[in-house]
Every structure is written in C-alpha cells, then in structure tokens.
Amino acid sequence: MKEFIFYDMPGRTEATKAWSPNTWNSRFPLNMKGLKYRTEWVEQPDIKALYGQLGITTSDVTWDGVTPFYTVPIIHDPNTNKIVADAAIIADYLDKTYPDVGPQFFPENTRVLHAAYNTAFMEACHVPLFQICVLPTWNNLPLRSYELFKRTREVWLGKLEDIAPEGTEKGEAKWKDLEEGITKIAKWFEVPGGDKPFIGGDVPVFADVQLAGRLHWARIVLGKDSKEWARIKAMNGGRWEKYLHGWQQWAQVV
C-alpha cells in the first residue's frame, strides 16, 4: 500500500511540533489503523493556498459567519487518489475505505450518539480548555503562524493575554469552568457498566479520539512538567493522566 500524505501545522520546537488537537483527531486514527503516512508541515498562512493546490474547497467559515476558514487536517490517499479534509470526515473515510484494518471509529448505529456527544463534549471540555490553552498555543507557533493567529483570533476573542490571566480571579474562574466541565465527562465513565478504559469500551471510538486529542494538546502547549498541566492531571483523581497513558501507543509522529 502506498503511504498517505498527512497535512499538519507545525509548532515552534521539535518537541511541540505536532500540537494541534484537530490534527491529532486524524493522526491518532491513522496510527491506530497502522496506515503508513508522511507528514507535510504547513504553516497557517499557507493553508489557503494548499486548498487551491489540492483542488479542494471549505464549507467552514470564521467567527464572522462569512469568511471561509481554511485549516488542517487533510489527507491524500494515493491508493484511491482521494483528498479528504476535516477530522471527523477523515475518520469516516478510513472506516469505510479500510474497514478490515484497525478499529472502527463510528461503529454501526452510533452516529446519533456521536453527534450528541460532540455537542456535550465541546461545551463541557473544549470551550473551557481552549480558553486556558489559547495563549500557550499562540506562544508555541512559528513566527509567521504566530502573527496570523494573534491577528485573527483577537478580532474574535480580544487580547489573548486577557482571556485567562494567571493568578487572577478571572483566570481562576476559567479553571473552575474546566474542572466542572471535565468532571461531567468523568461521570460519563462512572455510569453502570462504564468501568472500561475508553468511551467505546475496550476499544476507542471517535468520541475517545476527540477527548484524547484535546488532552494531548493541553499537555503539549502547557508543558508536561508545568504547574498548569499538573492541575489538569490531578483532576478527578488523576483520571486524565491515566487515560492519556493508554494513548501513548498511538502517539507517534512521522
């Protein structure tokens, strides 16, 4: 089988190069299915041109509801000559095209459940985690991406340094929101019959990929030895560090 091309955004250092939660939502599935690929690193200002080069369009828009939003992940599968963008669509493509390789990310009759999970997960986990991680994410970007990220995000969010300032009442309120939200997710694991390592039970599904991708992002941009990551991994009795440990087998970057 020919190797895939996987398009990802680089971080500032080799250790933090693969940082994006959205691209981990596709990198994990590729690794889990054991599909060979190579990464093409694309800085954020070059992604729009990449869409033109690949002959694909985007239906996503920025926060103004009008301007097209260009982002990764994107994969090129030379075995079928297909180019696929968006992490959920990529996982679905891998399920349908390579059903006999690795896990199924959307097992039969779970589409509605995944849609409901996505809405609940984004509110409970992604939104508060984003507010805490947006500044460290910006600081991890190479110069050209760093400048674009700041300029575009501050139109929407305001000054990045003011979203969750360290050691302030406002900043602590964001941490409280995160702990409350991630505790909701912890309780999903505690329902009767939920004593399994993954949301999917013994085998991860796409809902797990989304959760692992967000946690992996936080650990990378906050720093695995930082006091901020120590706060997250201490939540819910250390559940999240243990959860991520189960993903290390699929965390290779090639």
Long-range contacts (C-beta under 8 A, 24 or more apart in sequence): 1-35, 1-36, 1-79, 2-78, 2-79, 3-36, 3-37, 3-38, 3-78, 4-30, 4-35, 4-36, 4-37, 4-38, 4-75, 4-76, 4-77, 4-78, 5-37, 5-38, 5-40, 5-75, 5-76, 5-78, 6-30, 6-37, 6-38, 6-39, 6-40, 6-73, 6-74, 6-75, 7-39, 7-40, 7-42, 7-50, 7-72, 7-73, 7-74, 7-75, 7-76, 8-39, 8-40, 8-41, 8-42, 8-72, 8-73, 9-41, 9-42, 9-43, 9-44, 9-47, 9-72, 9-145, 10-41, 10-42, 10-43, 10-142, 10-145, 11-140, 11-141, 11-142, 11-220, 11-221, 12-139, 12-140, 12-141, 12-142, 12-146, 13-140, 16-140, 16-220, 16-221, 17-41, 17-253, 18-220, 18-253, 19-137, 19-140, 19-217, 19-220, 19-221, 20-72, 20-73, 20-217, 21-213, 21-214, 21-216, 21-217, 22-71, 22-72, 22-73, 22-87, 22-213, 23-72, 23-73, 23-87, 24-209, 24-212, 24-213, 24-216, 24-217, 25-73, 25-87, 25-88, 25-91, 25-206, 25-209, 25-210, 25-213, 26-73, 26-75, 26-87, 26-90, 26-91, 27-73, 27-253, 28-209, 28-212, 28-213, 28-247, 28-250, 28-251, 29-90, 29-91, 29-94, 29-102, 29-105, 29-206, 29-209, 30-75, 30-94, 31-250, 31-251, 31-252, 32-102, 32-103, 32-204, 32-250, 33-94, 33-98, 33-101, 33-102, 33-103, 34-101, 34-102, 35-94, 35-98, 35-101, 35-102, 37-75, 37-254, 38-254, 39-253, 39-254, 42-72, 43-142, 43-144, 43-145, 44-141, 44-144, 44-145, 44-148, 44-149, 45-144, 45-145, 45-148, 47-71, 47-72, 50-74, 54-83, 55-83, 56-83, 56-85, 58-85, 60-86, 62-152, 62-156, 63-155, 63-156, 87-209, 87-213, 88-206, 91-206, 91-209, 103-200, 103-203, 103-204, 103-205, 104-205, 105-204, 105-205, 105-206, 105-209, 106-205, 106-206, 107-200, 107-205, 110-205, 114-205, 114-206, 114-207, 117-199, 117-207, 118-207, 118-210, 120-184, 121-185, 121-207, 121-210, 121-211, 123-181, 124-181, 124-182, 124-184, 124-185, 125-178, 125-181, 125-182, 125-185, 125-211, 125-214, 126-214, 127-177, 127-181, 128-174, 128-177, 128-178, 128-181, 128-182, 129-178, 129-181, 129-182, 129-214, 129-218, 131-163, 131-164, 131-174, 131-177, 131-178, 132-164, 132-174, 132-175, 132-178, 132-218, 132-222, 132-228, 133-217, 133-218, 133-221, 133-222, 134-160, 134-163, 134-164, 135-160, 135-161, 135-163, 135-164, 136-221, 136-222, 136-223, 136-228, 137-217, 137-221, 139-221, 140-220, 140-221, 175-231, 178-232, 179-235, 182-232, 182-235, 182-236, 182-240, 183-235, 183-236, 185-211, 186-235, 186-236, 186-239, 189-239, 197-243, 197-246, 198-246, 211-243, 212-243, 212-244, 212-247, 215-240, 215-243, 215-244, 216-244, 216-247, 216-251, 219-244
